[in-house]
Amino acid sequence: MSDTMTGRERLLKALKGEPTDRPSVISACQYATYELMDAVGASWPEAHRDAELMATLSGKGGAEVIGLDAIRAPYCQTIEAEALGAKIKSGGKTHIPSIAEHPYKVDDVPEFPDDFLTRGRVPVAVKAVSLMKEKYGDQVLVMGGIGGPFSIANSLIGITPFLKAMFKTPDKIQPFLEMGYQAALTFGKAYIEAGADAIVIEDMMASLDMISPKNYRQLAQPYEKKLIADLGVPVILHICGKLDKVMLDIADTGCAGISVESAVNIPAAKAAYKEKGIRLPIIGDISPSGVLLNGTPDEIKDAVHDALARGVDIISPGCAAAPSTPLANLKAMVEGAKDA
Amino acid sequence: MAKSAEELNKALADAVVDMDEDLVADLANEVVDNGYDALNAIDQGLAKGMDEAGKLFEEEEYFVPELLMCSDAVNTGIDILKPHIHMEAAGEKHKIVVGVIEGDTHDIGKNLVKVMLSSANFDVIDAGRDVPPAVFVDTAVKEGAQIIMIAALMTTTMDKIGDTINLIKERGLEGKIKVVIGGAPISPAFAKKVGADAYSINANAAVRIAREMLNC
Protein backbone atom coordinates (compact mmCIF):
# COMPACT_ATOMS: atom_id res chain seq x y z
CA MET A 1 0.00 0.00 0.00
CA SER A 2 1.36 3.39 -0.85
CA ASP A 3 1.59 6.17 1.69
CA THR A 4 -1.29 8.62 1.92
CA MET A 5 0.27 10.90 4.55
CA THR A 6 3.48 12.88 4.56
CA GLY A 7 6.03 11.78 7.13
CA ARG A 8 5.35 14.96 9.02
CA GLU A 9 1.60 14.33 9.28
CA ARG A 10 2.14 10.69 10.16
CA LEU A 11 4.60 11.36 12.98
CA LEU A 12 2.60 14.24 14.45
CA LYS A 13 -0.49 12.04 14.51
CA ALA A 14 1.44 9.09 15.91
CA LEU A 15 2.81 11.28 18.71
CA LYS A 16 -0.77 12.27 19.57
CA GLY A 17 -1.95 8.67 19.45
CA GLU A 18 -4.18 9.31 16.43
CA PRO A 19 -4.65 6.85 13.54
CA THR A 20 -2.08 6.89 10.71
CA ASP A 21 -1.85 5.35 7.23
CA ARG A 22 0.97 3.11 8.47
CA PRO A 23 3.34 2.97 11.45
CA SER A 24 5.72 5.91 11.64
CA VAL A 25 9.48 5.33 11.37
CA ILE A 26 12.12 7.72 12.69
CA SER A 27 15.60 7.54 14.13
CA ALA A 28 15.46 9.34 17.47
CA CYS A 29 19.26 9.29 17.71
CA GLN A 30 21.85 9.74 15.00
CA TYR A 31 21.52 7.79 11.72
CA ALA A 32 24.50 8.89 9.61
CA THR A 33 26.30 5.84 8.24
CA TYR A 34 29.25 5.39 5.90
CA GLU A 35 26.96 4.28 3.09
CA LEU A 36 24.62 7.21 3.72
CA MET A 37 27.60 9.60 3.58
CA ASP A 38 28.60 8.13 0.22
CA ALA A 39 25.01 8.28 -1.04
CA VAL A 40 24.60 12.01 -0.37
CA GLY A 41 28.20 13.16 -0.76
CA ALA A 42 28.58 14.60 2.73
CA SER A 43 30.82 12.90 5.25
CA TRP A 44 32.32 13.07 8.69
CA PRO A 45 34.37 14.78 9.99
CA GLU A 46 33.49 17.80 7.79
CA ALA A 47 29.75 17.41 8.41
CA HIS A 48 30.28 17.98 12.15
CA ARG A 49 31.46 21.54 11.55
CA ASP A 50 29.75 22.60 8.31
CA ALA A 51 26.04 23.44 8.43
CA GLU A 52 25.45 22.77 4.71
CA LEU A 53 27.05 19.34 4.90
CA MET A 54 25.25 18.53 8.15
CA ALA A 55 21.93 19.51 6.57
CA THR A 56 22.69 17.39 3.49
CA LEU A 57 23.75 14.31 5.43
CA SER A 58 20.91 14.52 7.95
CA GLY A 59 18.25 16.09 5.71
CA LYS A 60 18.71 14.50 2.32
CA GLY A 61 20.01 11.33 3.96
CA GLY A 62 17.12 10.99 6.37
CA ALA A 63 14.20 12.31 4.32
CA GLU A 64 15.09 11.23 0.77
CA VAL A 65 17.45 8.28 1.03
CA ILE A 66 16.23 6.39 4.11
CA GLY A 67 12.67 7.72 4.05
CA LEU A 68 12.31 8.62 7.72
CA ASP A 69 9.36 10.67 9.00
CA ALA A 70 11.70 12.99 10.90
CA ILE A 71 15.17 14.32 10.30
CA ARG A 72 17.56 15.48 12.96
CA ALA A 73 20.94 17.01 13.67
CA PRO A 74 23.61 16.65 15.06
CA TYR A 75 25.40 13.26 15.36
CA CYS A 76 27.14 13.37 18.70
CA GLN A 77 26.55 14.45 22.30
CA THR A 78 29.63 16.61 22.77
CA ILE A 79 28.49 19.96 21.36
CA GLU A 80 27.29 21.42 24.68
CA ALA A 81 30.41 20.25 26.50
CA GLU A 82 32.65 21.72 23.79
CA ALA A 83 30.84 25.07 23.98
CA LEU A 84 31.34 24.97 27.74
CA GLY A 85 35.07 24.44 27.46
CA ALA A 86 35.71 20.73 26.91
CA LYS A 87 38.60 19.72 24.65
CA ILE A 88 37.31 17.60 21.80
CA LYS A 89 39.07 14.86 19.88
CA SER A 90 37.96 14.50 16.28
CA GLY A 91 36.58 11.11 15.35
CA GLY A 92 37.90 11.48 11.82
CA LYS A 93 35.93 9.99 8.96
CA THR A 94 34.81 6.94 10.87
CA HIS A 95 33.76 8.16 14.30
CA ILE A 96 31.94 10.88 16.14
CA PRO A 97 33.91 13.44 18.16
CA SER A 98 34.64 12.56 21.77
CA ILE A 99 35.61 14.51 24.87
CA ALA A 100 39.37 14.49 25.41
CA GLU A 101 39.33 16.68 28.48
CA HIS A 102 36.46 17.70 30.71
CA PRO A 103 36.30 21.45 31.34
CA TYR A 104 35.67 21.37 35.09
CA LYS A 105 36.58 19.64 38.34
CA VAL A 106 33.98 18.83 40.98
CA ASP A 107 35.13 21.67 43.21
CA ASP A 108 34.76 24.32 40.51
CA VAL A 109 31.78 26.62 40.37
CA PRO A 110 30.77 26.83 36.70
CA GLU A 111 29.29 29.90 35.10
CA PHE A 112 27.07 29.69 32.05
CA PRO A 113 28.51 31.85 29.25
CA ASP A 114 26.33 34.56 27.67
CA ASP A 115 27.74 33.79 24.24
CA PHE A 116 26.93 30.05 24.36
CA LEU A 117 25.09 30.16 21.03
CA THR A 118 28.15 31.43 19.19
CA ARG A 119 30.53 28.83 20.58
CA GLY A 120 31.97 25.74 18.88
CA ARG A 121 29.53 23.73 16.80
CA VAL A 122 26.37 25.19 18.40
CA PRO A 123 25.74 27.63 15.52
CA VAL A 124 26.50 24.87 12.99
CA ALA A 125 23.81 22.55 14.32
CA VAL A 126 21.30 25.41 14.65
CA LYS A 127 21.98 26.55 11.08
CA ALA A 128 21.70 22.96 9.81
CA VAL A 129 18.25 22.72 11.37
CA SER A 130 17.14 25.94 9.65
CA LEU A 131 18.43 24.65 6.28
CA MET A 132 16.65 21.34 6.77
CA LYS A 133 13.44 23.11 7.73
CA GLU A 134 13.62 25.21 4.57
CA LYS A 135 14.11 22.24 2.30
CA TYR A 136 12.16 19.42 3.95
CA GLY A 137 9.95 21.12 6.53
CA ASP A 138 6.70 20.48 4.68
CA GLN A 139 7.44 16.76 4.22
CA VAL A 140 9.05 15.58 7.47
CA LEU A 141 9.36 16.69 11.05
CA VAL A 142 12.57 18.61 11.71
CA MET A 143 14.17 17.91 15.09
CA GLY A 144 17.06 19.47 16.97
CA GLY A 145 19.06 17.22 19.26
CA ILE A 146 20.27 18.30 22.70
CA GLY A 147 21.71 16.51 25.69
CA GLY A 148 19.72 16.11 28.88
CA PRO A 149 20.78 18.28 31.81
CA PHE A 150 22.00 15.27 33.78
CA SER A 151 24.10 14.02 30.85
CA ILE A 152 25.55 17.45 30.05
CA ALA A 153 26.44 17.89 33.74
CA ASN A 154 28.23 14.53 33.58
CA SER A 155 30.18 15.60 30.52
CA LEU A 156 31.42 18.72 32.30
CA ILE A 157 33.33 16.90 35.03
CA GLY A 158 33.45 13.29 33.84
CA ILE A 159 31.16 10.42 34.70
CA THR A 160 33.19 8.82 37.47
CA PRO A 161 33.85 12.01 39.47
CA PHE A 162 30.24 13.01 38.94
CA LEU A 163 28.77 9.76 40.20
CA LYS A 164 31.08 9.74 43.22
CA ALA A 165 30.19 13.34 44.04
CA MET A 166 26.52 12.31 44.03
CA PHE A 167 27.34 10.38 47.22
CA LYS A 168 30.12 12.39 48.79
CA THR A 169 29.29 16.03 48.06
CA PRO A 170 25.83 16.22 46.48
CA ASP A 171 25.71 20.01 46.93
CA LYS A 172 28.62 20.40 44.53
CA ILE A 173 26.86 18.80 41.57
CA GLN A 174 23.83 21.08 41.68
CA PRO A 175 25.58 23.97 39.85
CA PHE A 176 26.56 21.53 37.08
CA LEU A 177 22.99 20.27 36.74
CA GLU A 178 21.83 23.89 36.55
CA MET A 179 24.41 24.59 33.89
CA GLY A 180 23.34 21.49 31.97
CA TYR A 181 19.78 22.73 32.10
CA GLN A 182 20.80 26.22 30.91
CA ALA A 183 22.82 24.81 28.02
CA ALA A 184 20.06 22.42 26.94
CA LEU A 185 17.36 25.10 27.15
CA THR A 186 19.40 27.74 25.31
CA PHE A 187 20.38 25.28 22.58
CA GLY A 188 16.82 23.94 22.27
CA LYS A 189 15.28 27.41 22.08
CA ALA A 190 17.73 28.35 19.32
CA TYR A 191 16.71 25.26 17.32
CA ILE A 192 13.05 26.18 17.74
CA GLU A 193 13.72 29.73 16.59
CA ALA A 194 15.56 28.27 13.57
CA GLY A 195 12.44 26.29 12.68
CA ALA A 196 12.70 23.00 14.56
CA ASP A 197 9.29 21.34 14.99
CA ALA A 198 10.44 19.16 17.84
CA ILE A 199 13.38 18.59 20.14
CA VAL A 200 15.08 15.30 20.98
CA ILE A 201 16.66 15.18 24.42
CA GLU A 202 19.30 12.47 24.67
CA ASP A 203 19.77 11.86 28.38
CA MET A 204 21.85 8.74 27.99
CA MET A 205 23.53 9.00 31.39
CA ALA A 206 20.16 9.09 33.18
CA SER A 207 19.82 5.36 32.48
CA LEU A 208 19.34 2.74 35.16
CA ASP A 209 22.44 1.15 33.64
CA MET A 210 24.23 4.04 35.33
CA ILE A 211 22.18 5.27 38.28
CA SER A 212 19.52 4.04 40.68
CA PRO A 213 15.81 4.84 40.30
CA LYS A 214 16.19 7.12 43.34
CA ASN A 215 19.03 9.04 41.66
CA TYR A 216 16.98 9.33 38.49
CA ARG A 217 14.00 10.73 40.38
CA GLN A 218 16.09 13.21 42.35
CA LEU A 219 18.75 14.38 39.91
CA ALA A 220 17.66 13.68 36.34
CA GLN A 221 13.87 13.63 36.06
CA PRO A 222 13.14 17.05 37.65
CA TYR A 223 15.49 18.76 35.19
CA GLU A 224 14.07 16.85 32.22
CA LYS A 225 10.58 17.88 33.29
CA LYS A 226 11.46 21.54 33.72
CA LEU A 227 13.33 21.60 30.41
CA ILE A 228 10.44 20.00 28.51
CA ALA A 229 7.95 22.48 29.98
CA ASP A 230 10.21 25.42 29.13
CA LEU A 231 10.88 24.29 25.54
CA GLY A 232 7.17 24.36 24.73
CA VAL A 233 7.32 22.12 21.63
CA PRO A 234 6.90 18.32 21.33
CA VAL A 235 9.93 16.67 22.92
CA ILE A 236 11.14 13.14 22.36
CA LEU A 237 13.09 11.92 25.35
CA HIS A 238 15.69 9.26 24.62
CA ILE A 239 17.33 7.34 27.44
CA CYS A 240 19.50 4.27 26.83
CA GLY A 241 19.43 0.96 28.63
CA LYS A 242 17.28 -0.29 31.47
CA LEU A 243 14.34 1.90 32.51
CA ASP A 244 11.60 -0.44 33.73
CA LYS A 245 11.47 0.99 37.26
CA VAL A 246 11.13 4.60 36.10
CA MET A 247 8.82 4.37 33.08
CA LEU A 248 6.05 6.15 35.03
CA ASP A 249 8.47 8.87 36.14
CA ILE A 250 9.47 9.35 32.50
CA ALA A 251 5.81 9.76 31.52
CA ASP A 252 5.56 12.45 34.20
CA THR A 253 8.23 14.57 32.44
CA GLY A 254 5.62 15.65 29.90
CA CYS A 255 7.59 14.36 26.92
CA ALA A 256 5.67 13.70 23.69
CA GLY A 257 7.35 10.33 23.21
CA ILE A 258 9.90 8.16 24.99
CA SER A 259 12.60 6.50 22.91
CA VAL A 260 13.94 3.28 24.40
CA GLU A 261 16.14 0.29 23.72
CA SER A 262 15.16 -3.36 23.81
CA ALA A 263 16.35 -3.50 27.46
CA VAL A 264 12.94 -2.03 28.35
CA ASN A 265 9.96 -4.32 28.88
CA ILE A 266 7.58 -2.51 26.55
CA PRO A 267 4.43 -4.62 27.08
CA ALA A 268 4.78 -4.08 30.86
CA ALA A 269 5.25 -0.33 30.39
CA LYS A 270 2.25 -0.15 28.06
CA ALA A 271 0.12 -2.01 30.59
CA ALA A 272 1.22 0.34 33.39
CA TYR A 273 0.46 3.38 31.21
CA LYS A 274 -2.96 2.03 30.31
CA GLU A 275 -3.81 1.42 33.93
CA LYS A 276 -2.92 5.01 34.81
CA GLY A 277 -4.60 6.50 31.76
CA ILE A 278 -1.27 7.68 30.36
CA ARG A 279 -1.05 8.16 26.58
CA LEU A 280 2.67 8.29 25.94
CA PRO A 281 3.89 6.76 22.69
CA ILE A 282 6.86 4.44 23.03
CA ILE A 283 9.50 4.81 20.34
CA GLY A 284 12.02 2.06 19.61
CA ASP A 285 13.41 -0.52 19.87
CA ILE A 286 15.17 -2.01 16.82
CA SER A 287 18.54 -3.13 18.18
CA PRO A 288 21.32 -1.01 16.65
CA SER A 289 24.04 -3.48 17.68
CA GLY A 290 21.96 -6.55 16.88
CA VAL A 291 19.58 -6.94 13.99
CA LEU A 292 20.05 -3.48 12.49
CA LEU A 293 23.80 -3.93 12.19
CA ASN A 294 24.02 -7.65 11.49
CA GLY A 295 20.64 -8.72 10.21
CA THR A 296 19.28 -9.05 6.69
CA PRO A 297 16.58 -6.65 5.45
CA ASP A 298 14.01 -9.42 5.89
CA GLU A 299 15.09 -9.96 9.49
CA ILE A 300 14.77 -6.24 10.09
CA LYS A 301 11.25 -6.21 8.67
CA ASP A 302 10.42 -9.07 11.05
CA ALA A 303 11.95 -7.09 13.93
CA VAL A 304 9.73 -4.11 13.00
CA HIS A 305 6.62 -6.32 12.98
CA ASP A 306 7.66 -7.86 16.28
CA ALA A 307 8.23 -4.42 17.84
CA LEU A 308 4.78 -3.29 16.71
CA ALA A 309 3.26 -6.47 18.14
CA ARG A 310 4.93 -5.76 21.49
CA GLY A 311 3.29 -2.34 21.61
CA VAL A 312 5.94 -0.04 20.13
CA ASP A 313 4.07 2.97 18.74
CA ILE A 314 6.77 4.54 16.56
CA ILE A 315 9.59 2.52 15.03
CA SER A 316 13.18 3.68 15.57
CA PRO A 317 16.59 2.20 16.24
CA GLY A 318 16.86 1.78 20.03
CA CYS A 319 19.89 4.06 20.10
CA ALA A 320 22.32 5.69 17.66
CA ALA A 321 22.84 3.68 14.50
CA ALA A 322 26.38 2.32 14.25
CA PRO A 323 28.09 4.08 11.34
CA SER A 324 28.85 0.77 9.61
CA THR A 325 25.15 -0.18 9.53
CA PRO A 326 24.19 -1.15 5.95
CA LEU A 327 21.96 1.43 4.29
CA ALA A 328 19.66 -1.34 3.06
CA ASN A 329 18.98 -2.20 6.70
CA LEU A 330 17.92 1.34 7.59
CA LYS A 331 15.62 1.36 4.57
CA ALA A 332 14.25 -2.03 5.61
CA MET A 333 12.90 -0.43 8.80
CA VAL A 334 10.70 1.79 6.64
CA GLU A 335 9.74 -1.09 4.36
CA GLY A 336 8.83 -3.16 7.42
CA ALA A 337 6.42 -0.42 8.51
CA LYS A 338 4.93 -0.18 5.02
CA ASP A 339 3.95 -3.83 4.87
CA ALA A 340 2.92 -4.04 8.53
CA MET B 1 39.68 -6.30 73.30
CA ALA B 2 41.50 -6.89 70.06
CA LYS B 3 39.47 -8.41 67.28
CA SER B 4 40.53 -11.69 65.69
CA ALA B 5 41.73 -11.72 62.09
CA GLU B 6 38.45 -13.38 61.06
CA GLU B 7 36.41 -10.70 62.79
CA LEU B 8 38.41 -7.96 61.11
CA ASN B 9 38.08 -9.58 57.70
CA LYS B 10 34.33 -9.85 58.13
CA ALA B 11 34.17 -6.21 59.25
CA LEU B 12 36.23 -5.19 56.20
CA ALA B 13 33.84 -7.00 53.87
CA ASP B 14 30.84 -5.34 55.51
CA ALA B 15 32.46 -1.89 55.38
CA VAL B 16 33.10 -2.35 51.63
CA VAL B 17 29.46 -3.28 51.05
CA ASP B 18 28.41 -0.28 53.18
CA MET B 19 30.63 2.00 51.02
CA ASP B 20 32.38 3.19 54.20
CA GLU B 21 35.83 4.17 53.02
CA ASP B 22 36.91 5.64 56.38
CA LEU B 23 35.94 2.50 58.26
CA VAL B 24 37.82 0.36 55.74
CA ALA B 25 40.93 2.47 56.37
CA ASP B 26 40.59 2.07 60.15
CA LEU B 27 40.06 -1.68 59.88
CA ALA B 28 42.94 -2.14 57.42
CA ASN B 29 45.22 -0.28 59.83
CA GLU B 30 44.01 -2.53 62.62
CA VAL B 31 44.95 -5.58 60.53
CA VAL B 32 48.44 -4.14 60.07
CA ASP B 33 48.83 -3.10 63.72
CA ASN B 34 47.87 -6.57 64.91
CA GLY B 35 50.32 -8.15 62.50
CA TYR B 36 47.58 -10.18 60.80
CA ASP B 37 48.02 -11.56 57.28
CA ALA B 38 47.48 -8.64 54.88
CA LEU B 39 46.90 -10.82 51.83
CA ASN B 40 44.27 -12.74 53.74
CA ALA B 41 42.56 -9.47 54.68
CA ILE B 42 42.39 -8.55 50.99
CA ASP B 43 41.10 -11.95 49.90
CA GLN B 44 38.76 -12.69 52.79
CA GLY B 45 37.81 -9.10 53.57
CA LEU B 46 37.95 -6.57 50.76
CA ALA B 47 37.42 -8.99 47.87
CA LYS B 48 34.55 -10.72 49.64
CA GLY B 49 32.91 -7.35 50.20
CA MET B 50 33.34 -6.40 46.56
CA ASP B 51 31.97 -9.77 45.52
CA GLU B 52 28.90 -9.13 47.68
CA ALA B 53 28.53 -5.63 46.19
CA GLY B 54 28.72 -7.22 42.73
CA LYS B 55 25.86 -9.56 43.66
CA LEU B 56 23.78 -6.62 44.88
CA PHE B 57 24.51 -4.96 41.52
CA GLU B 58 23.23 -7.97 39.61
CA GLU B 59 20.10 -7.95 41.79
CA GLU B 60 19.60 -4.25 40.91
CA GLU B 61 19.88 -3.28 44.59
CA TYR B 62 23.13 -1.46 43.80
CA PHE B 63 23.83 0.61 40.69
CA VAL B 64 27.04 1.92 39.14
CA PRO B 65 27.56 4.79 41.63
CA GLU B 66 27.26 2.39 44.57
CA LEU B 67 29.83 0.06 42.99
CA LEU B 68 32.16 3.00 42.47
CA MET B 69 31.92 3.91 46.14
CA CYS B 70 32.56 0.29 47.14
CA SER B 71 35.55 0.14 44.80
CA ASP B 72 36.99 3.33 46.31
CA ALA B 73 36.77 1.66 49.71
CA VAL B 74 38.51 -1.45 48.32
CA ASN B 75 41.32 0.63 46.80
CA THR B 76 41.84 2.51 50.06
CA GLY B 77 42.11 -0.81 51.90
CA ILE B 78 44.49 -2.27 49.31
CA ASP B 79 46.74 0.80 49.52
CA ILE B 80 47.12 0.28 53.27
CA LEU B 81 47.50 -3.50 53.16
CA LYS B 82 49.67 -3.94 50.07
CA PRO B 83 53.03 -2.88 51.59
CA HIS B 84 52.52 -5.61 54.21
CA ILE B 85 51.97 -8.50 51.85
CA HIS B 86 54.77 -11.08 51.84
CA MET B 87 55.52 -11.31 48.15
CA GLU B 88 56.37 -15.01 48.13
CA ALA B 89 52.94 -15.73 49.59
CA ALA B 90 51.22 -13.79 46.89
CA GLY B 91 52.29 -16.10 44.07
CA GLU B 92 52.18 -15.20 40.43
CA LYS B 93 49.12 -13.41 39.20
CA HIS B 94 47.49 -13.72 35.83
CA LYS B 95 47.69 -10.57 33.77
CA ILE B 96 44.70 -9.00 32.05
CA VAL B 97 44.69 -5.87 29.87
CA VAL B 98 41.59 -3.69 30.17
CA GLY B 99 40.67 -0.61 28.17
CA VAL B 100 38.01 1.38 26.36
CA ILE B 101 37.99 1.17 22.58
CA GLU B 102 39.25 3.98 20.35
CA GLY B 103 36.88 6.91 19.95
CA ASP B 104 35.17 6.21 23.25
CA THR B 105 36.07 8.07 26.42
CA HIS B 106 33.39 6.57 28.66
CA ASP B 107 35.60 4.63 31.04
CA ILE B 108 33.24 3.88 33.87
CA GLY B 109 32.53 0.28 32.93
CA LYS B 110 36.19 -0.38 32.32
CA ASN B 111 37.04 1.04 35.75
CA LEU B 112 34.52 -1.25 37.40
CA VAL B 113 35.88 -4.26 35.57
CA LYS B 114 39.36 -3.22 36.69
CA VAL B 115 38.44 -3.04 40.34
CA MET B 116 36.50 -6.31 40.27
CA LEU B 117 39.41 -8.10 38.61
CA SER B 118 41.98 -6.52 40.95
CA SER B 119 40.04 -7.51 44.02
CA ALA B 120 39.74 -11.01 42.55
CA ASN B 121 43.55 -11.08 42.58
CA PHE B 122 44.29 -10.58 38.90
CA ASP B 123 47.13 -8.31 37.81
CA VAL B 124 45.27 -5.70 35.78
CA ILE B 125 47.03 -3.53 33.20
CA ASP B 126 44.91 -0.49 32.48
CA ALA B 127 45.37 0.66 28.88
CA GLY B 128 43.05 3.60 29.57
CA ARG B 129 40.33 4.98 27.35
CA ASP B 130 40.25 5.82 23.65
CA VAL B 131 42.67 2.92 23.00
CA PRO B 132 43.58 2.09 19.36
CA PRO B 133 43.50 -1.62 18.41
CA ALA B 134 47.29 -1.81 17.99
CA VAL B 135 47.87 -0.48 21.51
CA PHE B 136 45.64 -3.19 22.98
CA VAL B 137 47.58 -5.92 21.20
CA ASP B 138 51.04 -4.39 21.81
CA THR B 139 50.30 -3.98 25.52
CA ALA B 140 49.09 -7.56 25.88
CA VAL B 141 52.20 -8.89 24.11
CA LYS B 142 54.58 -6.71 26.13
CA GLU B 143 52.98 -7.63 29.44
CA GLY B 144 52.44 -11.29 28.64
CA ALA B 145 48.70 -10.98 29.23
CA GLN B 146 46.44 -13.81 28.10
CA ILE B 147 43.25 -11.79 28.11
CA ILE B 148 42.25 -8.39 26.72
CA MET B 149 39.00 -6.95 27.98
CA ILE B 150 37.55 -4.21 25.81
CA ALA B 151 34.69 -1.91 26.72
CA ALA B 152 32.59 0.21 24.36
CA LEU B 153 29.78 2.41 25.60
CA MET B 154 28.59 3.75 22.29
CA THR B 155 27.12 2.09 19.23
CA THR B 156 29.18 4.50 17.20
CA THR B 157 32.54 3.20 18.46
CA MET B 158 31.99 -0.52 18.83
CA ASP B 159 33.07 -1.28 15.26
CA LYS B 160 36.71 -0.85 16.26
CA ILE B 161 36.50 -3.90 18.51
CA GLY B 162 36.44 -6.11 15.43
CA ASP B 163 39.62 -4.39 14.19
CA THR B 164 41.38 -5.39 17.41
CA ILE B 165 40.35 -9.01 17.06
CA ASN B 166 41.43 -9.08 13.42
CA LEU B 167 44.80 -7.68 14.42
CA ILE B 168 45.28 -10.52 16.92
CA LYS B 169 44.58 -12.99 14.11
CA GLU B 170 46.90 -11.19 11.68
CA ARG B 171 49.73 -11.42 14.18
CA GLY B 172 49.11 -15.11 14.73
CA LEU B 173 48.12 -14.62 18.35
CA GLU B 174 44.71 -16.22 18.08
CA GLY B 175 44.12 -18.48 21.07
CA LYS B 176 47.12 -17.04 22.89
CA ILE B 177 45.34 -13.79 23.63
CA LYS B 178 41.65 -14.02 24.30
CA VAL B 179 39.28 -11.10 23.91
CA VAL B 180 36.36 -10.40 26.22
CA ILE B 181 34.07 -7.53 25.28
CA GLY B 182 31.30 -5.67 27.03
CA GLY B 183 29.50 -2.39 27.45
CA ALA B 184 25.99 -1.08 26.99
CA PRO B 185 25.67 -1.43 23.18
CA ILE B 186 27.42 -4.78 23.01
CA SER B 187 25.32 -7.90 22.66
CA PRO B 188 26.25 -11.59 22.62
CA ALA B 189 25.32 -11.57 18.92
CA PHE B 190 27.72 -8.72 18.25
CA ALA B 191 30.48 -10.49 20.20
CA LYS B 192 29.97 -13.57 18.09
CA LYS B 193 29.98 -11.60 14.86
CA VAL B 194 33.28 -9.87 15.54
CA GLY B 195 34.85 -13.07 16.80
CA ALA B 196 35.32 -12.20 20.46
CA ASP B 197 36.06 -15.12 22.77
CA ALA B 198 33.42 -14.01 25.25
CA TYR B 199 30.80 -11.40 26.02
CA SER B 200 30.58 -10.08 29.56
CA ILE B 201 27.27 -8.60 30.61
CA ASN B 202 28.79 -6.72 33.57
CA ALA B 203 31.86 -6.28 35.76
CA ASN B 204 30.96 -9.19 37.98
CA ALA B 205 30.60 -11.56 35.06
CA ALA B 206 34.02 -10.45 33.78
CA VAL B 207 35.63 -12.05 36.84
CA ARG B 208 33.81 -15.34 36.30
CA ILE B 209 34.81 -15.36 32.63
CA ALA B 210 38.47 -14.63 33.43
CA ARG B 211 38.56 -17.42 36.01
CA GLU B 212 37.07 -19.87 33.53
CA MET B 213 39.45 -18.88 30.75
CA LEU B 214 42.50 -19.16 32.96
CA ASN B 215 41.30 -22.08 35.07
CA CYS B 216 41.96 -20.27 38.31
Interface residues (C-beta under 8 A of the other chain):
Chain A: Q30 Y75 C76 K89 G91 T94 H95 I96 S98 I99 A100 I159 T160 L163 K164 M166 F167 S207 L208 D209 M210 I211 S212 N215 C240 G241 K245 S287 P288 S289 G290 L293 N294 C319 A320 A321 A322 P323 S324
Chain B: M19 E60 Y62 F63 V64 P65 E66 L68 M69 D72 E102 G103 D104 T105 H106 D107 I108 N111 D130 M154 T155 T156 T157 M158 D159 K160 A184 P185 I186 S187 A189 F190 K193
